[in-house]
């Protein structure tokens, strides 16, 4: 569901398309990940089960880019009444650097969940615009919902949740010899549904083993009520609780 401008901060718990590219490389890149669980903004998307993820990107020398990314999910089908088990994201934007150590990235991202839904269900497909600014190994990013609702969430009385936003800080350090550390903290604000707003965090490490990168991260949230705990009622688990996530990622 998510991408960042610092790939090293993302790999430890890969939750979205990685689109970083080196100079002089092919404008086309691909990525794949096997994860012990798909975590997005601190909330489990696969009910504590593994996820297979991957995508393709094209980055023009001008700084413009487009890409697609997908993963299996279960959060829609688990609550019953839907057949959706795939997330398919499409995104595009522009990124560049300035003043030597600074970078920026702006774009639009759509999250799509193909499948059948019961009559009257709120459409989970979501569109966000985003902007980020980075300095060396740290970046700040804000994503803003422009579709009617965010991932099918409506207010207590059916209010639209367009205008919801996610503010995050990401950091990643290369320690050399294939080792890296990364961290993240973010806050999800749900417009017209304050009880569903929450903060999430992550700290992790990565190791490049030559034919891929393995990662281990500790993730968690303070999600309460409508953000995390209702999942207990559906399948006996709080998908916003603290836990470890392992990944194996490869770019090509």
N, C-alpha and C positions, 0 to 999 in steps of 0.2 A: 503493500500500500504506500510505501513511502520511498523517496530517493533523497540523497544529500549530495553536497558538492565535495565532501571529503570521504572518499571510498574507504579509507582505513578506519574511519569511525563507524562504518556501517557493517563491515564484514563479520564482526564478532557475533552479531545477532542479525543476520541478513533479513530484513523485513520489507525490502523493496528493491526496485531496479538499481543496480550500480552502473553509472554511466561515465565514470572517469576515463580519460584516455590520454595517453602520452603523446608528446609531439612526435611527428614523423611516423606514427603508427597508422595502420589502416583506419579509415573513417568508420568501418564496420567492426563492431565488437559483439561478443555474446557472453553470457554468464549463466551459471547453473549453481544451485545450492541444494544440499540435503540437510534439513534441519530437524532436530528432535521435536520441535514444535514451532509453528508459525506465530510469532508475536508481532502485533502491530500496536504501536503507542501503548505498550505495556499489557495489552489484553490479548489472551490466547485466541487464535482463529481456527485451531484444529483440534480443540478439546483434548489437549495434552497428548496428541498423536503426531507422528512425523509429517513433514511437508516436503514436497518436491517442487522446486521453483526454478524459473529461468526466464531469460529475456534476450532481446537483441536491440542494439542501438546504432544510430548513425549520427556522427558528429562532424559537421562541416568545419573547415579551417577558419571560417568567419566567426565561429562561436555558436552558431545555431545547431540544435540537435533535436532528434525525435527518437522515440523508442517504444517498445512494447514489453510487457512483463506479465508473468502469470504464476499462479500457485493454486494448489488444492486448498479448500477451506471446508469447514463443517458447521460454522456458527449459525448459518441460516437453516440448513437441513435439520440440525440438532433440535431446534425448537419446534419442529414439525410443520407440515403443511406446504413445504417447498421442496423443489428438486435441485436447487442450486448447490453445486459443490466445487465451483471454479471461480476464482477471481482473475479478471483479465484487465490489465491497466494499459492505457495509452497516454503518452505524454510528449510534450515538446516545449522548447524554450530557447533561451540564449544565455550564455555564460562567458565571462571574460575576466581579465585581471587588470589591476591598476595600482599605481604607487608601489611597485615591486612585490610586496608581500600580501597584498589584498586581492580578493576575488569577489565576484558576485554572480548570482544565478537567478533568473526570473523565468516563469513558465506557467503552464496549465497542465493539470493531470486529471484524468477521468478514471474512476474505479467502476468496473462493470461486473455484474454477477448474473450471467445468463442462466435461465431455468424457468420453471413454472412456479407461480405464486397463487395463494388463495385470494379470492375476491376481497377487495378492500384493503389488501396489504399495502403498506407504504413502500414505495420503490427504494431499494437500497443503493441503486446506482448513484454515484456522487461525483461532482466536479469541483475541484479546488484550483485556485490560482495561488502561486507561491512566489516568494522572494527571499533570498538569503544573501548574507555578506560574510566573507571569511577572512581571517588573518592567520597566515601560516597554518597552524594545526588546529584551529578552533573556528567554528562558524555558528551564526545565529540565523534561524530560519522561521518564517511565519507563513502558514497556509490558511487560506480563507475560502469557506464554502460558498459557491455561487449557485448550486442547484437548490431545489426546493427543501431538501432535507439532507442531513448527514448520516449516511449508512442506514437509512430507514428509520432513524430516530425522529419522532414527533413529540411536541410538548405534551404535558399532562392533559390538555384539552384539545389536542390535535393541532397545536400551533406549528407552523413551519419552523425549521431549524436552520434555514439559510442564514448566512452571516456568522455561523459558528467558526471558531478559529483555533489553531494549534500553534503555540510558540515553543520553540525548542532550541537548545544549545547542544552542539555536538563537538567532540574533541577526539583526536587520534594522533598518537605519537609512534614513530618508527624508532625502535630501540636498537636496530641493527641485528645482523645475523638471523634475519627472518622473523624476529619477534616484534610485536606491536601491542600497544595498550589503547583502549578507547573508552569513552564515557559519554553519557547522554542524560539530559533531564528535559522534560517537556511538560506542558500544561495544556490539556484539552478543555476548551470552554464550549459548552453546548448552549446556544442561544435559546431562550425561552424554556430552558430546563436545567436550572442551576444545580439540582441534586445529581445530575448525571455528569457534571464537570469533575475533573480529577487531574492529578499530577502523576507522571511516571518517570522512572529512572533506569539506568543501565550502567554497569561497569564490566569490562571484559578484556580479554587478551586474545591475540591471534599468533599463529606460527605457520610460516610458509614452509611446507615440506617438499617443495620443488614442483610437484605435479598438482598442487592445489594448496588451499589455506584452511587450516582447522581453527576453530574458534570456540571459546567457552565464555559465557557471560552470565552474570547474575542480574535479573531484571525484577522489577516490582512496581506497584502503584499504591496509591491511597484511595483507590476507587471504592465507593460505597454505594449501596442502594442500586439505582438504575444503571450504574456504570459497570460494576463487576459482580456483585453478590447475587443478582437474580439468576445467574447461570447455575447456582447451586440448586435452584428449584427445578431446573430442566434436566441436569445430569449430575447432580451431587458434587460439583466442583466449583470453586471460585477461580475463574479464569483471569482475575486481576491480582492474584496473590503472588508473593515473592517466590522465585524459582530459578533454577539453572537451565540454560539452553545451550546445546552443542550444535555446531555447524561444520559442514565441509563445503567449501566454495571453490569454484574454478572459473577463470575468464579465458576467453579464446578469441 
